[in-house]
Amino acid sequence: MGVTRRQLLWAGAGVGAAGALAACSSGTSGSKDAATSGSANEQPRAGGTLKVGALGKASAITRDPHGSQANESDYLIISLLYDTLAVPGATANTVPRLATSWKPSEDLKTWRFTIADGATFHDGTPVTADDVVWSLQRLRNTPAGRSRLPGIQPEGIRAEDAKTVVLVSDYPNADLPLLTRLTTFVLKKDTKDDAIAGAPGTGPFKLDWYRDGNARLVRNDTWYGGKVLLDAVEVRLFESPQAMANALLAGQIDVASNVGAVAARTAEARKDVRILRRPNDMAMPIVMRTADGPFADPRVREALKLAVDRDAMVKQVLSGYGSVGNDILGTGDPAFAKDIPQRTRDLAKAKQLLADAGFDTSKTYDLITTEDISGLAESATLFATQAREAGVRINVVKQDSKIFWDATWLKAPLYTTYWGTNDSVVFFASKTMLSDAGQNEAAFKDQAFDEAYRTAMATADAAGRGKLLHQLQEIEYARSGYLLWGMADGIDLVGAAVRDLPKLPGYGRVQLEKTWLAR
């Protein structure tokens, strides 16, 4: 899998993916959810070591905050050690973190970010604008940097004074702060590449030790964001969800992170284990190429969207741990258009649309998938069965992950994809649907869509921008190449003593500064 794709998957940009500052507590779960809290009269307490299992491969370990975090275990460790400028929030897509505020110019091209008072690195050195500028320029110059900071050139990142960072966009961008959630981890200026692994961060935890993808991090008592409750977090790498779930059930770890529906079913009868569900955690759409080939006619794409039984897909593929989709990505966004009618199965209309489009039902069409994540290949197989009832014959082809991302993604007429962030309509519009998007998965080129996006980004008024974002979603629903049948819940298995794990999807679930142990 390419660097850009993998980083976006884990990060949830736009990877993404967070608890907020103590002053912005919407980022963590403070409710008395059955999966995260105990009795209503419990008060958060300090102390204890939280043992977290996270998926990863020993062969794919990285410790560079600006590198390719192919392992979820790496991303968890890095996110606890280093802070981004902003993070996702519960009621807003972007809330402050290392940057406490931001302000745009009148033309929405130039944005000024103010660094949090009291922010220091783990060695006690104050965080300056020069550190942030150096870090963002280093990020921008990585192979994936263009996609993570689109429209911002290295020379458009500068320090105005010791506490102010200026970002200049090539075009008006009312949602530019959203970009700063995407792996904008800050290191000390001029850190050498060979010293990155041990470089001090700014985050709520400091590194105690690291061995082969496993790590112990201890509380940073001088963290600018407020009091951290846990004494330490120990991260343990697991190469399979089943091994991680077994360790949780055996009491060896406190949290099995992102373990999946199969493990959740196994744990349902256990009274000593809680199941934390994070809605809208992952989108697993089927992609139909729109530029050419058998699915270029929008009537054919609509027919396939009408052929799918969404309820059955969620029930069978996700074991009910998910929700029905409506062919619009970004379902966790507060700006998501809930008033667009839910598309449901209509085989008669699907067959008519195929006939009107002259679609060749005598042929068999390959649907290419991988087994990168649980349920992805199963979704392709079930969809193929359902599409046959509309007269479309589909052959499911399972490919090795490397072959898929190198040769199939962005190119094939019909394939599955997945995104580990699902909280921003703007993210998907800019990354995957604009005509010139670098990751335009369906080769979607729609002038009305492009114009609505650019106008929305140049609109400072939130209400006006919201209307344009609604228009974007109407176009996506009507004629994009995405068949989004459902969203998978993120699922953690949680020991009985764990309280206030974050419930946000993507990057949100790795922010553990307000998590505590009732023991």
VOLOVO-887045 format. One record per atom (N, C-alpha, C): residue in one letter; x, y, z. Coordinates in steps of 0.001 Angstrom, whole numbers, plus 500000, padded with zeros to 6 digits. Atoms other than C-alpha are relative to their C-alpha. Layout:
BEGIN
aXYZ ...
This chain:
BEGIN
m500836498820500000 m500000500000500000 m500876501236500000 g499194498795500096 g501327503445499145 g500021500785501299 v499827499202498793 v502551505834501805 v498796500893500242 t501097499056499845 t499838508396501177 t498742499297500468 r501235500695499678 r497002505912501306 r500017499476501437 r499936500593498666 r498170504175504478 r499917501073501081 q500042498953498984 q498755507389506377 q498608500598500119 l501345499455499932 l495347508716505438 l499050499023500657 l500874500993499383 l493736505465506494 l500054500084501509 w499894499983498543 w495110505561510028 w499715501378500573 a500117498675499412 a495159509279510466 a498588500508500008 g501297499424500050 g491722510096509405 g500078501470499838 a499698498607500138 a492663513415508100 a498794500831499819 g500988499201500594 g490819516062507075 g499327500975500828 v500325501101499414 v492942510496509471 v499996500627500900 g499742500469499325 g490774511930511184 g499614499857501029 a499967500935499079 a491069510861513855 a500073500651501269 a498879499867499101 a490610512866518915 a499429500674501183 g500368499238498825 g490135513944522283 g500547501383499840 a499501498651500125 a490679517627522704 a500739500403501256 l499363499474498807 l492395519828525224 l499059499888501178 a500854499989498813 a491162519904528762 a498906501037499861 a500998498947500191 a489365523064527726 a498996499637498927 c500901500417501082 c487742521219524800 c499671498537500210 s500192501384499581 s486544518053526474 s499060499222499118 s500879500725500911 s484190517177523639 s500728498886499285 g499252501010500722 g486984515061522229 g500042498657500681 t499988501284499333 t486673512341524838 t498633499703500558 s501314500406499536 s483753510369526118 s499861500214501493 g500244499773498586 g482526511737529393 g498677499416500426 s501296500569499676 s479152509999529209 s500165498682500718 k499946501271499283 k478299506941531276 k499595498864499076 d500224501056500965 d478373504669528272 d500384498669500628 a499752501312499403 a478234500985529169 a501379499470499669 a498698500518500394 a481485500434527368 a501156500778500577 t498885499188499561 t483497503156529024 t499926500450501444 s500122499446498664 s482167504104532434 s499250499064500920 g500685500803499006 g480889502610535625 g498798500727500549 s501159499371499392 s478367503967538078 s500080501512499883 a500088498565500232 a477190507553537798 a500726500805501072 n499363499230498927 n478765508568541137 n501517499841500042 e498552500136500057 e482287507563540135 e500654501321499606 q499229498825500347 q484853510339539992 q501337499562499388 p498708500355500601 p487939510228537730 p501116500023501043 r498897500092499057 r491036509202539626 r501305499845499233 a498686500092500623 a494704509450538824 a500675498689500390 g499190501166499679 g497129506557538681 g499726498804499116 g500176501263500711 g497581503163537128 g500626500003498613 t499443500192501344 t498996501769533896 t498962499334499110 l500942500542500975 l496685501194530941 l500776499190498969 k499341500875500968 k497756498240528792 k499106499865498776 v500791499932501229 v496579498643525202 v500617499103498937 g499576500789501146 g496793496109522400 g499628500722498720 a500248499350501282 a497076497469518864 a500597499149498891 l499582500846501109 l497451495808515487 l501243500549499310 g498816499600500746 g500705495855513560 g500787498790499541 k499086501033500484 k503349493854511748 k501423500391500382 a498627499709499601 a506878493594513076 a500840500481498819 s499242499633501193 s508150493981509503 s499702501417499523 a500422498685500490 a506390497355509106 a500158501100501041 i499846499031498909 i507515499194512261 i500644501298499496 t499376498705500252 t508254502911511962 t499865500866501246 r500075499094498853 r508999505599514545 r500051501463499564 d499955498641500529 d509041508657512294 d498581500574499964 p501353499431499995 p505999510893512993 p499527500470498633 h500364499545501331 h506097512095509388 h500155498896498961 g499827501117500910 g506687508653507893 g498704499241499795 s501163500849500278 s504358505884506838 s499699499136501213 q500391500807498845 q502563504512509885 q499100498853499539 a500761501142500483 a501507501182508430 a499373499230501147 n500520500712498832 n500951499819511948 n499146500925500853 e500815499223499082 e498153501013514167 e500735500189501328 s499225499868498766 s500477500361517106 s500979501166499915 d499089498869500182 d503002502832515688 d499238501314500115 y500749498745499998 y500343505471515166 y499527500353501402 l500414499748498622 l499066505068518716 l501161500568500807 i498828499531499241 i502548505485520183 i500360501429499588 i499624498680500500 i503358508477517982 i498997501064500431 s501041499028499653 s500034510172518746 s499994500356501477 l499900499695498577 l500617509951522490 l501248500825500320 l498742499286499766 l504137511359522208 l500013501392499370 y499932498752500765 y503583514138519659 y498590500552499792 d501292499359500224 d500761516641519254 d499893500561498595 t500315499287501230 t499121517907516093 t499471501390500351 l500492498649499741 l498017521533515722 l498542499996500411 a501425500090499694 a494347520556515835 a499594498540500011 v500535501363499940 v492202517469516406 v498516500039499658 p501447500036500190 p488671516333515553 p499267500209501322 g500823499830498813 g485909517227517996 g498699499243499867 a501253500742499992 a482592515686518944 a498896500735499253 t501051499225500655 t480413518532517615 t500550500916498919 a499361499225501054 a482904520276515329 a501092499154499376 n498990500811500671 n485222518796512746 n501409500287500486 t498652499609499616 t488225520702514069 t499964500821501276 v499882499247498752 v489094521860517594 v501484500132500346 p498586499710499732 p492346523237519085 p500748498856500684 r499079500879499280 r495315521203520263 r501281500799500281 l498782499231499781 l498868522529520028 l499814501461499569 a500413498638500351 a497401525562518274 a498691500284500724 t501213499707499224 t494853527198520574 t498982500787499215 s500939499219500813 s493325529407517902 s500588500217498619 w499561499678501357 w493487530358514244 w499068501054499424 k500777498911500585 k492295533270512147 k500381500163498536 p499702499864501423 p491961533669508372 p500092501458499564 s500061498705500662 s492621536618506146 s498637500138499339 e501318499762500596 e489646538189504413 e499766499138498774 d500166500815501210 d490310536214501228 d500100498504500272 l499969501402499566 l490579532926503208 l501199499220499461 k498801500680500484 k494015532175501761 k501093499916501063 t498941499928498994 t496242533166504683 t499412499781501386 w500497500347498665 w495714531623508113 w501131500132501013 r499046499853498913 r497485532492511367 r499600499112501172 f500223500928498902 f497776529829514067 f500833500439501203 t499315499603498771 t498662530697517672 t500334498765500835 i499555501154499226 i500695528162519657 i499538500130501449 a500518500015498636 a499335527156523069 a501023500544500992 d499137499511498919 d500733528988526079 d500486498815500836 g499453501044499140 g503016526795528145 g500388498729499288 a499646501211500735 a503618524278525371 a501510499817499989 t498574500319499973 t506999522626525850 t500227498593499467 f499602501368500350 f508843519613524554 f500286499237501292 h499798500844498822 h509468516719526907 h501305500294500728 d498746499633499333 d512962518044527625 d499927501377500645 g500191498703499362 g511500521337528882 g500178501189499089 t499804498902500945 t512307523405525794 t498658500540499514 p501262499438500495 p509497525815524820 p499798499703498517 v500346500183501410 v507700525104521541 v499887501376499352 t500047498725500705 t508246527970519094 t499391499823498610 a500525500043501362 a506770528881515743 a501020499412499038 d498957500572500862 d510122527946514178 d499970498473500034 d500118501463499902 d509698524384515467 d498837499493499154 v501190500414500752 v506219524169513964 v500243500136498502 v499729499783501418 v507314525641510632 v500936498924499466 w499062501044500440 w510263523240510395 w499293498656499869 s500709501288500008 s507999520278511228 s499029499913498825 l500964500020501098 l505307521245508699 l500701499967498645 q499252500054501254 q507862521853505979 q500603498612499788 r499484501374500116 r509459518490506721 r498881499064499562 l501155500809500385 l506008516894506520 l499638500238498541 r500395499652501379 r505203518753503290 r500965499431498974 n498996500508500939 n508417517474501699 n500122498477499989 t500035501461500068 t507645513802502367 t499247499579498747 p500726500450501191 p506281511659499508 p498494500229500089 a501448499852499838 a502783512003500973 a499585501419500378 g500297498681499460 g503053515632502040 g499036500827499188 r500902499219500852 r501238517105499067 r498549499678500286 s501383500391499725 s498120515110499863 s499572500390501409 r500363499681498625 r498277515881503573 r499875501503500243 l500127498544499907 l498713519632503091 l499733500555498602 p500271499582501377 p497053520221499696 p499824501506499897 g500135498576500236 g497299523709498296 g500968500854500792 i499035499252499191 i500062524696500736 i501404499594499565 q498637500261500441 q503574524985499333 q500964500185501177 p499033499831498899 p506675524692501579 p500308501463500295 e499699498580499783 e507390528383501038 e498806500765500569 g501187499380499421 g503843529154502187 g499822499697501477 i500017500306498566 i504680527984505715 i501099500832500661 r498981499128499413 r506432530608507846 r499600500423501417 a500225499481498650 a506780532024511350 a499865501521499935 e500177498549499943 e505419535512511964 e500676500582501243 d499280499665498775 d506708535703515532 d500163498697500773 a499660501215499253 a507660533259518284 a498806499096500247 k501196500784499666 k504053532134518837 k499016499874498847 t500958499968501095 t502425532610515416 t500563499341498756 v499640500699501228 v502601530279512419 v499022500414498906 v500826499571501122 v501307531445509028 v500009498914498926 l500158500933501111 l499970529034506405 l499276500717498869 v500577499330501160 v499244530363502920 v499573498942498985 s500563500948500963 s496978528404500581 s500027500584498591 d500026499561501399 d497071528553496797 d498620500499499581 y501371499608500333 y493300529074496811 y499232500245501298 p500789499781498785 p490647530285499289 p499562498670500596 n500329501265499343 n490035527555501843 n499450500284501388 a500647499704498721 a487513528171504629 a500201498892501018 d499790501137499096 d488292524734506099 d501467499626500111 l498572500318499937 l492074524975506039 l500426499416501345 p499570500610498731 p492402524257509801 p499774498498500061 l500247501431500022 l490961520825509073 l501237499234499549 l498791500665500484 l494213519995507261 l501010499772501108 t498978500088498955 t496198520515510452 t499742498865500973 r500222501212499203 r494632517426512031 r500772498818499437 l499463501147500725 l496441515220509538 l501502499854500202 t498603500340499691 t499717514032511091 t500923501214500019 t499136498818499878 t500994517586511680 t500763499958501323 f499260500185498759 f503142516244514513 f501203500944500045 v498967498979499864 v505596518809515854 v501216499442500738 l498717500366499420 l509267518055516553 l500847501255500148 k499087498878499855 k512160520297517531 k500680500298498668 k499355499563501230 k513638522306514701 k501381499357499836 d498696500538500408 d516581520696512905 d500330498651500634 t499756501366499525 t516157517249514477 t500526499154498843 k499419500820501054 k518368514908512476 k499188498732499791 d500778501198500314 d516751511961510717 d500400498816500866 d499560501148499215 d518884509506512659 d499699500158501490 a500367499770498598 a517676511057515948 a498488500092500185 i501457499855499934 i513947511107515123 i499394499018501000 a500605501038499155 a513227507855516981 a499993500378501476 g499948499625498590 g514256509346520316 g499715501463500245 a500210498552499879 a513243512943519674 a498876500308500984 p501068499647499056 p511227514629522444 p498780500557499283 g501231499482500554 g507597515360521688 g499392501052500892 t500729499009499205 t504982517724523110 t498763499396500635 g501264500624499651 g502266515201523907 g499819499685501475 p500341500263498598 p500592514041527136 p500803498873500638 f499175501088499463 f502959511069527504 f501420500093499448 k498588500029500377 k506743510670527382 k500456498552499870 l499515501367500231 l508666507643526167 l500855499522501153 d499201500658498964 d509982505337528894 d500908498966499345 w499194500946500757 w511099502439526710 w499250499549498746 y500552500480501274 y510548500994523221 y500768498774499560 r499367501230500466 r511227497461521993 r499133499329498956 d500618500798501066 d510230495942518646 d498505500297499823 g501393499629500208 g506980497879518262 g499175500066501254 n500663499910498704 n506063497635521943 n500626501164500781 a499464498819499326 a506420500656524214 a499292500250501321 r500581499479498762 r505833502108527646 r500182501508499987 l499989498546499967 l504926505784527908 l499503500456501358 v500358499530498663 v504727507699531168 v499404501410499907 r500719498730499973 r502643510722532115 r500955501196499882 n499280498730500098 n503912514167531088 n499331500987500947 d500608499155498972 d503223516201534214 d499999501483499632 t499961498591500398 t503993519473532437 t499255500247498683 w500721499841501262 w501659518938529482 w499113501243500037 y500732498732500066 y500119522240528429 y498482499810499961 g501427500231500191 g496718520634527838 g499236499643501254 g500699500326498765 g495897519899531484 g500522498726500636 k499552501149499237 k496194517063533941 k499738498700499257 v500113501341500569 v496845513591532568 v499778499031501152 l500405500830498868 l495245510885534712 l500835498733500163 l499265501260499908 l497106507675533895 l501473500237500331 d498551499959499768 d500599507045535266 d500758499638498732 a499287500491501177 a501527505214532101 a499037499282499060 v500686500820501004 v500318503570528909 v501021499036499427 e499146500992500655 e501856500341527683 e499307499532498731 v500541500399501295 v501312499577524001 v500654498687499588 r499495501316500403 r501637495990522869 r499530499690498593 l500302500297501396 l501780495005519203 l499464498584499856 f500565501306500337 f499573492143517974 f499847499922498489 e500062500146501453 e499680490760514458 e498650499491499512 s501336500413500430 s496086489500514452 s498970500444501020 p501057499621499059 p492784490636515955 p499678498885500987 q500349501106499119 q492179487161517364 q500988499872501155 a498996500071498939 a495470487094519279 a499809501135501001 m500217498864499117 m494715490539520662 m498758499794500859 a501213500269499230 a491190489560521682 a500244498954501069 n499688501043499019 n492510486441523408 n500775500577501188 a499225499383498923 a494973488556525389 a499097500827500912 l500951499230499196 l492134490827526529 l499162499074500867 l500838500941499264 l489948487890527537 l500788499303501105 a499150500624498984 a492893486444529485 a500492500993501045 g499609498991499031 g493396489722531360 g501411500523499839 q498621499556500209 q496811490417529832 q500085501461499562 i500071498597500385 i495755493796528402 i498631500542500445 d501244499358499573 d493038496313529331 d499110500392498837 v500745499563501175 v492000497378525828 v500531499260498782 a499665500556501309 a491962495485522535 a499449500982498977 s500401498872500832 s491889498369520073 s499653499570498583 n500424500222501381 n489954498188516815 n500043498516499630 v499848501450500096 v489505494460517183 v499002499345499048 g500924500519501003 g486482493971514904 g498796499258500545 a501298500560499625 a483007492428514913 a500091498553500466 v499903501408499615 v484091488782515169 v500383499890501475 a499591500019498601 a485871489425518456 a498889500528500898 a501100499458499202 a482923491481519669 a498937498941500249 r500987501072499819 r480560488561519090 r500492499004501050 t499433500940499045 t482918486311521056 t499877500518501425 a499965499406498661 a482969488747523973 a498634500392500537 e501311499490499602 e479244489536524094 e499480499383501293 a500514500684498815 a478529486980526817 a500872500187501237 r499083499830498879 r481453488005529013 r499611501214500837 k500383498890499130 k480406490133531992 k501197500839500429 d498802499262499592 d484010491140532688 d500620500789498850 v499493499296501174 v484472492640529219 v498898500893499442 r500941499069500601 r482783495698527729 r500356500226498534 i499807499757501425 i482332496498524062 i499756501475499723 l500125498589500369 l482979500054522922 l499825500093498491 r500284499826501428 r481413500909519579 r500185501471499635 r499789498648500513 r482565503965517637 r499299500106498654 p500754499920501254 p479919504768515008 p500764500758498917 n499416499309501156 n480975505852511502 n501517499937499976 d498547500088499882 d484500504614512081 d500669499699498675 m499354500386501258 m485192503103508679 m498975499869498883 a500824500124501197 a483664503446505244 a500623498949499084 m499506501050500885 m483950500466502873 m499224500028498688 p500796499903501223 p482498501654499544 p500517499105498879 i499633500594501285 i482489499904496205 i500171501155499025 v499669498910500914 v484086502116493557 v499732499578498566 m500278500216501424 m482802502309489970 m500665501121499205 r499280498994500791 r485008504085487444 r499021500759499111 t500974499169500716 t483117506997485908 t500525500556498678 a499445499334501180 a485519508252483221 a499822499193498730 d500106500873501166 d485290505256480913 d499686498597500487 g500272501379499626 g484492501562480817 g498524499729500212 p501398500441499927 p481298499661481608 p499127500782500971 f500801499303498988 f480232501906484513 f500027501519499815 a499916498568500261 a480755505307482878 a498622500651499914 d501359499455500097 d477013505761482274 d499419500131501410 p500548499824498643 p475448507268485443 p498765499136500266 r501162500878499800 r472353505121484837 r500441498613500471 v499471501298499563 v474463501985485264 v500424500080501465 r499572499844498616 r475960503298488482 r498791500066500946 e501203499944499166 e472521504147489833 e499356498624500114 a500587501342499973 a471315500662488893 a500693499122501029 l499289500817499024 l474040499014490950 l499729500482501421 k500335499474498683 k473266501325493860 k498604499560500439 l501349500474499687 l469651500177493650 l499946498484500155 a499990501467499930 a470635496512493403 a500443499480501353 v499432500475498744 v472364496333496770 v498945499997501110 d500850500090498809 d470475495195499886 d500858500461501182 r499121499396499014 r472083497513502413 r499801499397501395 d500254500593498687 d470405496093505489 d500661498633500120 a499384501323499978 a471563492596504576 a501519500101500060 m498546499822499978 m475104493849503979 m500476500314501413 v499599499635498643 v475303495461507418 v499830498821500943 k500274501122499110 k473756492446509095 k500999498860499804 q499177501174500268 q475871489796507382 q501494500313500000 v498579499682500101 v479186491533506657 v500539500557501315 l499548499321498784 l479369493624509827 l499402499409501265 s500658500634498849 s477384491304512106 s499131500993500778 g500832499001499357 g475159494293512810 g500772501128500654 y499171498953499393 y478080496380514110 y500314501073498950 g499826498967501005 g477534499200511646 g498662500639499687 s501229499310500392 s474952501342509911 s499912500074498488 v500264499956501432 v473374501601506474 v500524501306499414 g499495498818500686 g475009504008504019 g499063500474498913 n500863499383501013 n473465506315501446 n500824500567498857 d499161499638501139 d476275506607498870 d500616501385500118 i499350498722499730 i477645509778500495 i501038499773501094 l498926500166499030 l480999509714502281 l500057501181500957 g499921498956498990 g481594511678505469 g498800499993500924 t501250500097499241 t478641510386507466 t500116500506501427 g499839499487498645 g480140511515510767 g500110501510500080 d499865498545500059 d480290515151509657 d498720500675500501 p501201499246499616 p477928517605511414 p499271500589498798 a500620499454501214 a477300518942507874 a499429498918499090 f500534501079500836 f476198515523506577 f498512500225499729 a501367499702500426 a472950515859504632 a499067498839500333 k500896501076499558 k470527513685506571 k498634500065499318 d501309499849500623 d467556515006504585 d499929499422498588 i500043500659501309 i468577513325501320 i499383498620500187 p500724501268499780 p466203510335500944 p500925498786499969 q499203501217499954 q467702506982501873 q499719499155498759 r500148500867501172 r468318504904498750 r499790498564500478 t500315501370499613 t466795501451499093 t500001499096498776 r499928500958501096 r466769498309497009 r498755500080499122 d501099499960500967 d464643498457493846 d500477499276498747 l499478500807501094 l465448495607491470 l499326500326498671 a500706499686501243 a462772496535488928 a500577501260499351 k499438498772500546 k464131500065488536 k501437499784499561 a498625500294500384 a467692498750488443 a500053499336498634 k500021500693501291 k466870496424485574 k499612500946498870 q500430499052501018 q465112499219483695 q501125500969499641 l498882499089500253 l468054501589484079 l501093499317499184 l498997500747500756 l470439498910482813 l499579499840498550 a500515500148501362 a468216498317479797 a500069501333499247 d499964498681500629 d467935502051479084 d501421500389499608 a498604499651500269 a471722502370479242 a500663499053499008 g499413500972500909 g472265499396476943 g501125499201500621 f498951500723499280 f474368497663479574 f500007498536499580 d499850501370500477 d475705494293478416 d499917499024501174 t500187500942498892 t474291491756480872 t500468498589499651 s499475501323500368 s475808488841478952 s501434499816500484 k498615500067499559 k479277489695480246 k500092499811501514 t499694500086498575 t480854488986483625 t501066501046500323 y499130498880499652 y482562491899485371 y500755499696501293 d499184500252498819 d485439491582487825 d499818501103501038 l499993499095498847 l485083493180491250 l501233499625500815 i498711500317499386 i488585493378492721 i500010500484501446 t499993499680498577 t489084493327496470 t501273499467500649 t498888500525499215 t491650492580499162 t499446499478501325 e500372500427498657 e491599491047502608 e500741500839501038 d499274499095499105 d493299494066504197 d499311500164501340 i500762499819498775 i490530494502506737 i498866498985500052 s501068500971499808 s487901492219508176 s498723500459499317 g501282499722500625 g484747492075506084 g500066500559498598 l499916499356501309 l486065493735502934 l499728499008498872 a500230501004501038 a486260490624500761 a498600499415500114 e501358500533499801 e483019489342502305 e498954500950499421 s500954499037500554 s481262492552501274 s499931499881498483 a499973500159501453 a482369492035497676 a499229498759499576 t500674501252500342 t481111488451497632 t498488500114500152 l501433499851499800 l477705489320499072 l499398500950498974 f500507499075501012 f477293492279496718 f499870499305498650 a500062500719501274 a478066490020493744 a498749499133499930 t501211500822499949 t475265487695494839 t498754500860499819 q501161499120500095 q472831490594495205 q499863500594498598 a500048499388501325 a473770492183491869 a499494499020498949 r500467501020500946 r473041488903490092 r498470500041499877 e501457499921500034 e469369489390491024 e499515501152499128 a500351498908500909 a469419492583488951 a500483499712498583 g499538500393501323 g470962490738486011 g501457500313499718 v498591499658500186 v474570491820486562 v500861498893500593 r499147501095499555 r477116489025486754 r501373500547500391 i498754499465499451 i480114489825488929 i500860498862500516 n499012500958499532 n483243487776489563 n500920500698500985 v499171499386498975 v485044488604492809 v501433499481499874 v498590500335500118 v488833488683492462 v500719500542501233 k499243499582498822 k490930488767495647 k501467500162499607 q498617499718500345 q494314490385495195 q500855500178501249 d499027499665498963 d497414490594497336 d500005501510500194 s500095498580499674 s497491493947499106 s500947500857499165 k499036499177500732 k500662495220497415 k499604500129498535 i500421499952501404 i499426494308493934 i498786500920499847 f501217499187500084 f496060495919494640 f500325501482500017 w499747498563499850 w497429499275495792 w500939500533498927 d499091499557501061 d500105499384493097 d499343499990498619 a500478500201501372 a498115498184490095 a498499500187499803 t501451499985500146 t494376498284490820 t499376501303500482 w500581498783499416 w493557501230493068 w500181501181499052 l500072498832500884 l492617504341491035 l499920499627498523 k499932500393501411 k492661502291487820 k498889499061499556 a500928501049500424 a490218499362487793 a498581500541499817 p501386499574500185 p486605499678486576 p499126499789501229 l500860500340498873 l485183498095489743 l500860499374501100 y499185500539498902 y486863497546493118 y499474500506501337 t500344499544498661 t486421497849496857 t501116500898500528 t499017499183499312 t488143500461498969 t499538500184501434 y500398499755498619 y488071501573502586 y500737501210500530 w499436498798499395 w488718504678504629 w499791499962501499 g500074500012498541 g489515504787508328 g499707501358500583 t500532498725499512 t488140508293508591 t498688500218499275 n501300499845500641 n484559509200507902 n499252501181500599 d500629498915499265 d483924512501509660 d499994501327499265 s499903498731500699 s484308515091506915 s499590499871498537 v500422499929501391 v482415515736503707 v501078500674499157 v498979499244500722 v485112518226502685 v501231499140499732 f498846500871500189 f487867515668503209 f499836499149498753 f500196500886501148 f486399513238500699 f499834500774498704 a500143499191501204 a485426515975498260 a501365500405499457 s498701499490500444 s488956517372498153 s500978498896499662 k499014501063500195 k490844514074498323 k499605499012498908 t500389501119500860 t488756511735496178 t499000500324498901 m501034499736501008 m486196513543494011 m500209501230499134 l499701498891500896 l487551516823492641 l500680499456498737 s499440500483501262 s488579516479489006 s501508499826500054 d498544500075499931 d492220517122489875 d500510499370501281 a499587500629498748 a492280515189493169 a501016498898499717 g498951500993500200 g495392513061493489 g499551498582500282 q500499501334499660 q493350510147494872 q498554499842499531 n501344500053500578 n490306510389492625 n499679498551499648 e500133501453500103 e489277506793493118 e499098499556498852 a500940500379501056 a486428506771490574 a500240500770498703 a499737499138501158 a488036509154488048 a498783500877499719 f501226499198500054 f485072511431488772 f500349501425499598 k499768498639500473 k485110514669486778 k498643500644499745 d501314499385500053 d482077516823487371 d500166501505500249 q499759498562499902 q482227520565486695 q499157500640501093 a500871499423498977 a479248521368488918 a500518499677501400 f499434500394498708 f480853519443491783 f501226500854500322 d498783499203499796 d484186521225491336 d499661501438500360 e500368498607499754 e482528524646491230 e499369500170501372 a500635499915498683 a480418523952494317 a501051499912501105 y498948500134498992 y483513522854496233 y500814501289500112 r499174498796499964 r485640525863495258 r499222501182500578 t500810498911499470 t482768528246495999 t499793499832501498 a500182500264498568 a482161526586499369 a501251500380500775 m498757499705499300 m485804526896500326 m500319501496500018 a499796498548500029 a485740530589499387 a498892500750500735 t501135499398499296 t482607531208501487 t500258500013501494 a499709499882498574 a483305532534504960 a498778499728500860 d501231500187499238 d479679532423506088 d499688498513500130 a500196501435499756 a479044529024507697 a498698499496499397 a501291500428500545 a475392528882506664 a500064499888498478 g499863500051501449 g476208529708503066 g500861498847499548 r499128501128500333 r479014527195503030 r499260498682500179 g500766501218499763 g476663524579504473 g499076499665498849 k500887500240501145 k474243525020501569 k500782499444498820 l499167500496501091 l477045524485499098 l500488498576500270 l499607501368499660 l478246521393500962 l498832499042499804 h501183500822500265 h474687520099500767 h499894499718498506 q500023500187501445 q474831520638497007 q501033498971499559 l498974501006500285 l478083518660496887 l499473498594500243 q500490501325499630 q476403515747498624 q498865499542499083 e501057500358500951 e473400515870496304 e500600499464498699 i499334500457501222 i475746515526493325 i500648498641500229 e499367501282499676 e477692512723495005 e498959498887500034 y501075500984499899 y474452510899495773 y499478499631498608 a500646500220501294 a473140511305492234 a500896499306498989 r499224500494501133 r476119510459490057 r501465499685500269 s498589500346499768 s479426509769491799 s500215498504499778 g499663501404500193 g481239506479491459 g500027499187501273 y499984500707498718 y480788505528495110 y498667499329500291 l501129500736499452 l478393502822496223 l500354499716501463 l499714500160498570 l478566503257499987 l498805499324500653 w501117500780499469 w476357500497501324 w499898500088501521 g500051499939498542 g477331500934504985 g501314500464500600 m498816499615499235 m479764502108507623 m500191499012501145 a499677500925498915 a481513499787510029 a500265500773501285 d499635499454498693 d481597500605513718 d501445499627500304 g498743500386499388 g485007500754515288 g499686499290501301 i500319500808498822 i485082498173518061 i501252499755500828 d498962500321499023 d487294498017521125 d499408499060501039 l500357500789498824 l487118495330523786 l500711500625501194 v499508499188498889 v487567496961527172 v499836499247501311 g500069500603498685 g488389495584530594 g499095500786500931 a501017499421499123 a486008496292533462 a500448501266500708 a499517498856499223 a488236498893535143 a500216501256499169 v499664498868500865 v488710501182532128 v498832500979499924 r501012498951500060 r486845504490532112 r500401501077498997 d499877498820500859 d486356507314529613 d501013499849498871 l499295500086501267 l487992505953526524 l499324500947499013 p500624499144501008 p487452508371523629 p499134499180499052 k500937500714500861 k484566507430521365 k499965500517498571 l499969499486501355 l485363509474518278 l500701499012499075 p499357500921500940 p486384507589515122 p501388500476499601 g498712499620500560 g489745507589513378 g501007500421501050 y498978499479499101 y492408509670515083 y499451500255501396 g500606499706498715 g489948510425517870 g500221498937501050 r499937501071499008 r490355507040519505 r501377499823500621 v498659500178499443 v494071507401520194 v500346501062501037 q499739498949499018 q493747510396522533 q499569499508501381 l500285500703498744 l493982508861526011 l500287500818501253 e499594499220498836 e494839511767528293 e498927500101501078 k501067499939499002 k491434511713530023 k499475498616500390 t500361501361499616 t491137507937530246 t500569499699501393 w499529500329498650 w491450506497533769 w499558498597500378 l500269501355499526 l491297503242535707 l499334500045501372 a500739500041498727 a488793502524538494 a500502498828500834 r499438501072499168 r491113500333540529 r501243500497500708 
